[in-house]
Amino acid sequence: MKLKRLLYDFTVCQVASAEDIDLDKEFFFIAKTEEELSLVCKTADTPENTTARDDGWKGFRIQGVLDFSLIGVLSKIAGILAENGIAIFAVSSFNTDYILVKASDFDKAMEALADAGYTVE
């Protein structure tokens, strides 16, 4: 399986209102529940009005389109990283999964996944 490094720095944050999010930006994930409105975005694109934020994330994605019938793809990657003491923040799109790790663990994560047989681009 191929993994693609993302060249951005990411921020995970909470915002008070969807109006604070610039929907014209190139790359972001939004989650809204009855308790919160969360945003994952490029650090450079983080809204000024956050109620909480955590900077310092790097990411990669699983290349290609993942069929919904595939089982354990994210679990296997998470397990390899957990065995190496690396915490993750995962988000999914219709096509694939994106995995964020703290920037200080990024090279270690890429090495651990390459050692486990993943192709890292």
C-alpha positions as CSV (number, residue, x, y, z in Angstrom):
1,M,0.0,0.0,0.0
2,K,1.3,3.5,-0.9
3,L,1.3,6.4,1.5
4,K,1.7,10.0,0.3
5,R,3.4,12.6,2.6
6,L,1.5,15.8,2.8
7,L,3.7,18.9,2.6
8,Y,1.7,21.1,4.9
9,D,1.8,21.8,8.6
10,F,-1.6,21.2,10.2
11,T,-3.6,22.5,13.0
12,V,-6.5,20.8,14.8
13,C,-8.9,23.3,16.4
14,Q,-12.4,24.2,17.5
15,V,-14.3,27.2,16.3
16,A,-17.4,28.8,17.7
17,S,-19.1,29.3,14.4
18,A,-18.9,27.9,10.8
19,E,-18.7,31.5,9.7
20,D,-15.2,31.5,11.1
21,I,-14.1,28.9,8.5
22,D,-13.0,30.0,5.0
23,L,-14.6,27.4,2.8
24,D,-12.5,28.7,-0.2
25,K,-9.3,27.3,1.3
26,E,-7.7,24.3,-0.5
27,F,-7.6,21.7,2.3
28,F,-9.6,21.2,5.4
29,F,-11.9,18.8,7.3
30,I,-14.9,19.9,9.4
31,A,-16.7,18.0,12.0
32,K,-19.8,19.2,13.7
33,T,-21.6,17.5,16.6
34,E,-24.1,18.6,19.2
35,E,-21.0,19.5,21.4
36,E,-18.5,21.1,19.1
37,L,-17.4,22.4,15.7
38,S,-13.9,21.1,14.9
39,L,-11.6,22.0,12.0
40,V,-8.4,20.4,10.7
41,C,-6.6,22.7,8.3
42,K,-3.3,23.9,7.1
43,T,-1.8,25.9,10.0
44,A,-1.4,28.9,7.7
45,D,-5.2,28.8,7.1
46,T,-6.3,28.5,10.7
47,P,-9.0,31.0,11.6
48,E,-8.2,33.8,14.0
49,N,-11.2,33.0,16.2
50,T,-10.5,29.5,17.6
51,T,-11.8,28.4,21.0
52,A,-9.1,25.7,21.2
53,R,-6.2,24.8,19.0
54,D,-3.3,22.4,18.7
55,D,-0.6,23.2,16.2
56,G,2.4,21.1,15.2
57,W,0.9,18.2,13.1
58,K,2.2,16.7,9.9
59,G,0.2,14.2,7.8
60,F,0.0,11.6,5.1
61,R,-2.7,9.9,3.2
62,I,-3.3,6.4,1.9
63,Q,-2.9,6.7,-1.9
64,G,-5.8,5.7,-4.2
65,V,-9.5,5.2,-3.6
66,L,-10.3,2.7,-0.8
67,D,-13.3,0.5,-1.3
68,F,-15.7,0.6,1.7
69,S,-15.5,-3.2,1.9
70,L,-11.8,-3.0,2.9
71,I,-11.4,-4.0,6.6
72,G,-8.6,-2.9,8.9
73,V,-6.7,-0.5,6.7
74,L,-6.6,2.3,9.3
75,S,-6.4,-0.1,12.2
76,K,-3.2,-1.7,10.8
77,I,-1.5,1.7,10.3
78,A,-2.7,2.9,13.8
79,G,-1.3,-0.4,15.3
80,I,2.1,0.0,13.7
81,L,2.3,3.6,14.9
82,A,1.1,2.7,18.4
83,E,3.7,0.0,18.7
84,N,6.3,2.8,18.0
85,G,4.8,5.1,20.6
86,I,3.3,7.5,18.0
87,A,-0.2,9.0,18.6
88,I,-2.4,9.7,15.6
89,F,-5.3,12.0,14.7
90,A,-7.2,10.3,11.8
91,V,-9.8,11.8,9.4
92,S,-11.4,10.2,6.4
93,S,-12.8,11.4,3.2
94,F,-15.1,9.5,0.8
95,N,-12.0,8.2,-1.1
96,T,-9.3,7.6,1.6
97,D,-7.9,8.1,5.0
98,Y,-5.6,10.8,6.3
99,I,-3.4,10.3,9.3
100,L,-1.9,13.1,11.2
101,V,1.0,12.7,13.7
102,K,2.8,15.3,15.7
103,A,5.6,16.9,13.6
104,S,8.2,15.7,16.1
105,D,7.1,12.1,15.4
106,F,6.7,12.4,11.6
107,D,10.0,11.0,10.4
108,K,9.8,8.2,12.9
109,A,6.3,7.4,11.7
110,M,7.3,7.3,8.1
111,E,10.3,5.0,8.9
112,A,8.1,2.7,11.0
113,L,5.6,2.3,8.2
114,A,8.3,1.8,5.5
115,D,9.8,-0.9,7.7
116,A,6.4,-2.5,7.9
117,G,6.2,-2.7,4.1
118,Y,4.4,0.4,3.1
119,T,5.7,2.5,0.2
120,V,6.1,6.1,1.4
121,E,6.2,8.8,-1.3
